[in-house]
Amino acid sequence: MVAYGSHTEFTFEDDIQWRTAITNIIISSPSNSFAPHDWISTAQINYENIKLHTLLVVQGPKGSLVLTIKATGYEDTVVTWVVQ
């Protein structure tokens, strides 16, 4: 088992209405490389960026994670995060 600490920042063109409407950030693993219990994450949503503070506990090969950002009144925003 290996633990990886990560502070990842995603930037975006700021839209204060979208930013304040964010209700959830969901992390999933489409390749099943990581199970939901394999990471601990907190998010900090700021002007023009979202900072994720994540600890991954990996038992197998690395893979990708998908972040789905949900905001009331907006379509989901989806970002693929490749973990190397």
C-alpha positions, 0 to 999 in steps of 0.5 A: 500500500502506498499513500500519495498526498496531493494539493491539486489546483484547477483553474477556471474563468470565474463566474461568481454565480456558478462558483457560489452555486456549487453544491458538491464535488464528486470523485469517481474512478471510471477504470476502477483503479481506485475505490471510493474509500481509497482517498480522503479529500477536501475542497477549497473553492476560491476566485478562479480556482478549486483546490483539492487537498487529497490523500490517495491510498493506492494498492494497485496500479495508478489510473485516473479519477473523474471530478464531477462538479455539481452546481444548482442551475448549471450542467455538471462540469466534468474533469478527468484527473490522471494520477501517475 
